[in-house]
Structure formats: C-alpha cells, structure tokens
C-alpha cells in the first residue's frame, strides 16, 4: 500500500497516510479542519542490476562512440595477421653477443 504525504494549507502541518490507490484523497486536516493538499515526494523506488544505465544496452551509434573512445576505431575488429607466428626468443645469448677471449688470436 502506498504512503501519501499531505500538507495542511491552514496550519502547515505535514503528515503521511498509508492508503490504497482506490481510496479518495484526504481533503480536511484532522487537527484544525483546514484544507489539505497532496504533496509530491521522492519515491523509494530503486533500480538495481544491469540494463538501467546508458552503457548497458547502448544503441549502435553509442557502441561506435564507445569503441572510438577506447581506441578501437569503430565497429570493425582490429587487423591482426592470423598466420604470423608469435616471435619467441629473438635476443642473443651472452656467448653469441660477446666475442670470446679465444677469438683474439
């Protein structure tokens, strides 16, 4: 059942009432008998989980903008040669890079 906030226009008293949505609105203050008005207040409705933020389900244009920001360069995948083997151990060992003392002859 929702909680509604009211304010008396005569005595400025604010109060809350738990009432069904189908019930009529309160029109008279209990204390002074003056007219009351219903207030608009913050809700306790909280959005949790994925899907509620602009980054969760972006449009195609937003996806392209995000990938450009990250340096992806658009929606095309980066060009990577698949048939080129990874380079391994190209550094020379110590015996290959420095001449030995026997080679001075």
N, C-alpha and C positions, 0 to 999 in steps of 0.2 A: 504494500500500500504506500503511495507517495506521501511525502511530508510537504505541506504547503506553508509558505510564510505570508503573514498578513501584517499590515500596519494600520493602526487607528489614525484617522485624519484629525481627530479631536485631541486626544491625549498623547499621540506619537508613540504609543506602546507597540512594540513588535512582538509577535508570538507565532508559534508554529502549531499546525494542526495536522494530524495524520487522518486523512480521509480518502475515500475511494474517488476515482476519477468521475464516477457517475453521480456522486453526491453534489448538491447545489453548493455554490461558493458561499462563504460566510459574508454577511452584509453588515452586521452590527457588532461592535466591541462588547465583550462580556462585562467589562468593568464600568465604562462610562456611557455606553449606549450609542456612541458616535459611529459614523460610517467608517468602514474599513476597506482597504484596497489590497489586492493580492500583489505580492512582490515577486519580481523575477530574481531568482537566486542561482548560485552556482550549483551544478549538479555533482553528484558523487560518481558519475559515470566515467570509468577509466578504460581506455583502450590498451590492451596488452597483447603481446605476441607479434608475429610477423604479419605484414600486409597492411599496416596502418600508416606507414611512413612513405614519403615520396620516393625514397630509394628502394623500397621493397618490390614494387611492381611498376617500374618506370615504362613510359611509352618508348617507342623505337627512337624518337629524336632524343629523348633523355638518355637512353642507353648509349647512343653515339657520343653525346656530350660527355658522359661519364668516362667512356673509354678514351676519349681525346685528352681529358684531364689527367688520366693515369698514364698517358703516353702510348696508348695502344694504337692510335692513328686511325680510328674508325672501327667499323664492324668487321673488316677483313682480318683474318688471322695473320700473324707476323710470318714473313717468309723465312723459313728455316729449311736448309737443304737436308732432306731425309737420308740421302745416300752417302753423305760425307761422314766418315768415321770420326769419332772424337779423338783429338790429339792427346797422346799419352807420352809422358817421359821424354820430352824433346831437349831437356837440359843435359849437357855433357857431364860425365862423371869427372872426378878430380884427376884421374890418371889420363883422361883424354884431353883435358883442357890445359894442363901444365906439362911442359916438357920434362922428361926425367933427367936425372943427373948424368945418366949414361950417354945421352944424346949429344953431349958437348964435344965429343972426340973429333 
